Amino acid sequence: MLLFTPGPTPVLEDVRLAMAEPTLHHRTPEFEAIFKQTRERLFKLFNMEEVLMLASSGTGAMEAAVINLCRQKALVINAGKFGARFGQIAKAHGKELVELGYEWNTPADVEQVKAVLEEHGDIDAIFMQVCESAGGLRHPVEEIAALAKAHNREISMVADGITAVGVEKIDTKDIDCLITGSQKALMLPPGLAMMGLSSAAVEKIGEGAGYYFNLASEIKKQQKNTTAYTAATTLIIGLNKMLEKVEAMGYDKLYEETALRGRAVGEALKAIGLKIYPQNPAPAMTTIITDHAEAVRKLLKTKYGVNIAGGQDHLKGKIFRINQMGLIAQNELAWVVDSIEKALDELGVRSYDGSANAAFNTTFFQLGRA
Ligand SMILES: *Cc1c(COP(=O)(O)O)cnc(C)c1O
């Protein structure tokens, strides 16, 4: 089965093999050397002043950011499942909260954010997604970060980049905390969260807050190439291997190829009459809105050996989402769009004529050559 959900993504063979070595104890010079190397590589990935690895899924890092970086009041941008999650975390910790809600295809409005910041002078942290994976939507996070800093430099800008880090170049100039997880663009098994921090964030964290997710204790330990609690050793070994591969390829090339895949899949699906859901699509995935979403997904799974994601909540049965993150073979994606065209034929929606693959391959050929 080809795994084409926007997380989890497949794990490459050499990364799987790197993780198959005998278990290392985490408090040993051998593991600390690997930790150090991985940490150095993460600095390049995040392009920020501090980096942390946490043994948890991505949501753990979201919770850590809320606990450690919001002291007074949070502004949460909610345009989907993951934006809503920041609000739920803030509530669970008794934080005061203002939420700006949007339909799942609609990017946050910079002017509205400005108005909220002016009305609530006590907001000290903003939480939002770079890419809201619920609808494959790219938010104007850099613009909002710049606005927030111009309004008040003390505001911490927290960006959930779980489907954006390793997908595209993110301008971190005004971002204080950027989060990712292992099972998306980094193509690792789930269970490891990573974050980049600005020095302003490190300063604000101070003594930290919470217990397991007290970032002050992690910063102190990780600067010495160890962790406060048992490290996710196997996943970190896998991460080191994956980052080595990505570095060999070069980040610019990775981002370029991911964007190209996004363009090619979008063109392929538009060519067979399908409609892109988000107003501002993120390069991590292509999200299609169609009444045939569930039927297409089912046929892909049962007949063509392809697993793509559906929608959640009010978009259940209305959208499907195809992953473009990571190191993906062009021929596999070509098969995915061709399978969708075949499924539409089988469902009596549109006769098959190979248009999806023609558009996919032509886009790849023309843009990939440029
Ligand atoms: C997948 C995802 C998460 C959740 O991460 P978990 O690893 O499932 O905890 C959060 N935010 C975004 C944008 C995601 O895509």
The ligand as a MOL file (V3000), in Angstrom:
LIG
                    3D

  0  0  0     0  0            999 V3000
M  V30 BEGIN CTAB
M  V30 COUNTS 15 15 0 0 0
M  V30 BEGIN ATOM
M  V30 1 C -0.2320 16.2050 12.6320 0
M  V30 2 C -0.3730 17.5920 13.1540 0
M  V30 3 C -0.4320 17.8700 14.5270 0
M  V30 4 C -0.5640 16.8020 15.5650 0
M  V30 5 O 0.5510 16.1190 15.7930 0
M  V30 6 P 0.5240 14.7430 16.6180 0
M  V30 7 O 1.8880 14.2650 16.2940 0
M  V30 8 O -0.5750 13.9080 16.0810 0
M  V30 9 O 0.3550 15.0890 18.0350 0
M  V30 10 C -0.4900 19.1770 14.9350 0
M  V30 11 N -0.4950 20.1820 14.0590 0
M  V30 12 C -0.4580 19.9630 12.7260 0
M  V30 13 C -0.4830 21.1330 11.8040 0
M  V30 14 C -0.3960 18.6650 12.2370 0
M  V30 15 O -0.3720 18.4510 10.9190 0
M  V30 END ATOM
M  V30 BEGIN BOND
M  V30 1 1 1 2
M  V30 2 1 2 3
M  V30 3 2 2 14
M  V30 4 1 3 4
M  V30 5 2 3 10
M  V30 6 1 4 5
M  V30 7 1 5 6
M  V30 8 2 6 7
M  V30 9 1 6 8
M  V30 10 1 6 9
M  V30 11 1 10 11
M  V30 12 2 11 12
M  V30 13 1 12 13
M  V30 14 1 12 14
M  V30 15 1 14 15
M  V30 END BOND
M  V30 END CTAB
M  END
